[in-house]
Amino acid sequence: MTDNGDGFDTEKTATGKGLELTQNRVSLSNTIYKNTPLNFSIEATTTGTTAIIILKTGYHERHNCRR
């Protein structure tokens, strides 16, 4: 997800709950579904913010697929 807002300083504590709740959900999911971990990252600049959640399924490795 990307926006073109003002961005924010990722080193400062945020006052909103959106990012905190997202990180908590990713952590909970990784605790329950250990074989399909999620990776959550945030990149913020003065020209916008990008939040990325990646699901690693291992499908390609299990089925000897070429990428």
Kinemage of the C-alpha trace (Angstrom):
@kinemage 1
@onewidth
@group {chain A} dominant
@subgroup {mainchain}
@vectorlist {calphas} color= white
{ca met a 1} P 0.000 0.000 0.000
{ca thr a 2} L 1.411 3.408 -0.932
{ca asp a 3} L 0.251 6.953 -0.380
{ca asn a 4} L 1.615 10.312 -1.486
{ca gly a 5} L 1.172 12.180 1.792
{ca asp a 6} L 3.757 13.932 3.940
{ca gly a 7} L 5.226 10.699 5.309
{ca phe a 8} L 6.445 10.443 8.895
{ca asp a 9} L 9.529 9.713 10.960
{ca thr a 10} L 9.661 5.937 11.557
{ca glu a 11} L 12.077 6.476 14.478
{ca lys a 12} L 9.473 8.432 16.483
{ca thr a 13} L 6.646 6.799 18.412
{ca ala a 14} L 3.370 7.095 16.532
{ca thr a 15} L 0.236 8.193 18.383
{ca gly a 16} L -2.194 6.328 16.117
{ca lys a 17} L -3.114 2.663 16.405
{ca gly a 18} L -3.127 1.624 12.717
{ca leu a 19} L 0.518 0.577 12.349
{ca glu a 20} L 0.685 -0.864 15.858
{ca leu a 21} L -2.394 -3.038 15.275
{ca thr a 22} L -1.074 -4.167 11.888
{ca gln a 23} L 2.246 -5.217 13.443
{ca asn a 24} L 0.368 -7.044 16.230
{ca arg a 25} L -1.751 -8.942 13.678
{ca val a 26} L 1.330 -9.922 11.678
{ca ser a 27} L 3.048 -11.151 14.866
{ca leu a 28} L -0.034 -13.141 15.901
{ca ser a 29} L -0.322 -14.683 12.451
{ca asn a 30} L 3.358 -15.675 12.553
{ca thr a 31} L 2.810 -17.314 15.935
{ca ile a 32} L -0.172 -19.352 14.701
{ca tyr a 33} L 0.958 -20.114 11.135
{ca lys a 34} L 4.682 -20.750 11.524
{ca asn a 35} L 5.004 -22.455 8.117
{ca thr a 36} L 3.671 -19.424 6.219
{ca pro a 37} L 5.296 -16.374 7.818
{ca leu a 38} L 4.385 -12.784 7.030
{ca asn a 39} L 6.946 -10.015 6.705
{ca phe a 40} L 5.812 -6.432 7.443
{ca ser a 41} L 7.858 -3.368 6.538
{ca ile a 42} L 7.277 0.379 6.314
{ca glu a 43} L 9.156 2.922 4.249
{ca ala a 44} L 8.315 6.559 4.950
{ca thr a 45} L 9.734 9.642 3.272
{ca thr a 46} L 8.670 13.257 2.991
{ca thr a 47} L 6.807 12.372 -0.221
{ca gly a 48} L 4.744 9.455 1.092
{ca thr a 49} L 4.646 6.115 2.836
{ca thr a 50} L 4.741 2.516 1.632
{ca ala a 51} L 3.584 -0.392 3.818
{ca ile a 52} L 4.391 -3.887 2.559
{ca ile a 53} L 3.170 -7.257 3.858
{ca ile a 54} L 4.720 -10.296 2.177
{ca leu a 55} L 3.432 -13.859 2.640
{ca lys a 56} L 6.046 -16.552 2.107
{ca thr a 57} L 4.268 -19.792 1.256
{ca gly a 58} L 7.176 -21.974 0.157
{ca tyr a 59} L 4.999 -23.259 -2.688
{ca his a 60} L 7.702 -22.841 -5.329
{ca glu a 61} L 10.308 -24.645 -3.238
{ca arg a 62} L 7.993 -27.566 -2.424
{ca his a 63} L 6.989 -28.053 -6.057
{ca asn a 64} L 10.409 -27.509 -7.687
{ca cys a 65} L 9.110 -24.565 -9.703
{ca arg a 66} L 11.358 -22.207 -11.623
{ca arg a 67} L 10.827 -18.511 -11.137
